Amino acid sequence: EASGLQYSQHSDIHDVIGFTNVLYVTRVQKERFSSVEEYNAVRSSYTITPRVLALVKESKFVLMHPLPRNDEISPDVDSDPRAAYFR
């Protein structure tokens, strides 16, 4: 905020994917939950798939991830030229 950059957080990717330039995805971190049950309840709550990327309209869109990943990005997305996590 101090730098003047705009960002936002959303709970449904479909609300924003059509006008997103950069999508930075992280894994749900098991170590941040107080119980395995809590973790398991949310660990697969979203997955970026080719179907999700088909909704992208921005020509210079970039998908980023710090790795390692779990289920949040489908391996089917790895060959997409917009996937920047293996560059």
N, C-alpha and C positions, 0 to 999 in steps of 0.2 A: 504494500500500500504506500509506503513512504517513497518508493521509486516511481510511483505513478502508473505502474503496470496494472492492467485489468485482469482479473481472474474471477472464477466463480466455482462453486461446488454444487453438484446436483446428485440426486439419488436415482435418477433414471436417465441412462445414456441416450435414449431415444428423444428426450426433450432437447438435446443440444448437439447431437452428432452431425446434424445437417449444416451447422454453421461453425463447427470447431476447426481450428487450424492445427492445434497440437493436442494430442491426447496422451497424458502421462499416466500410465497404469501401474499400480503396485500390487503386490500379492497381499492377501489377508494374512497378517502375521500371527501365527499361532501363539508365539511367546507373549503377546499383548493381552491375551484373554486369561481370565481367572479360572476357567474350566474348559475341558475338552468339549463339553456339550455346547457351550457358547460359541466356541470356534467352529464346530461342525455345523451349527445353525446358519452361519454366514459365509463360510469358506467358498462355496460355489454359488454365491448369490448373483454373480454376473460373469459372463465370458465374452470376450471380444472375438467374433467369428467373421468369416468372409461376408456373411449376411449382414452383420452390423456395419462392416466397412463399406458395403454397397450403398449405404445411406449417406455417406460422406459426399459433400458437394464442393468442398474447398479443393482447388487444384494442387495446392502446395501442402496438403495435410501430411502430418508426420505422427506416427504411433511410436511412443517411447515406453521403455520398461527398464528398470535397473537390474533385473535378474537377481536371483533365480526366480523362476515363476512356478506357479502351481496350476490352477485351472482357469486363471483369469484371462489368458490369451490362448486361443486354440492353436495348435501347431500348424493348422491349415493356413494360418495368416503369415507364417514365417517367410514365405516366398513373395509376399506382397511387397512391391518396391517402396511402399510408404512405411513399412515396418523398419524402424531405425535401430532396434536394439541389438542387432548383430553386426552393425557397421563398424 
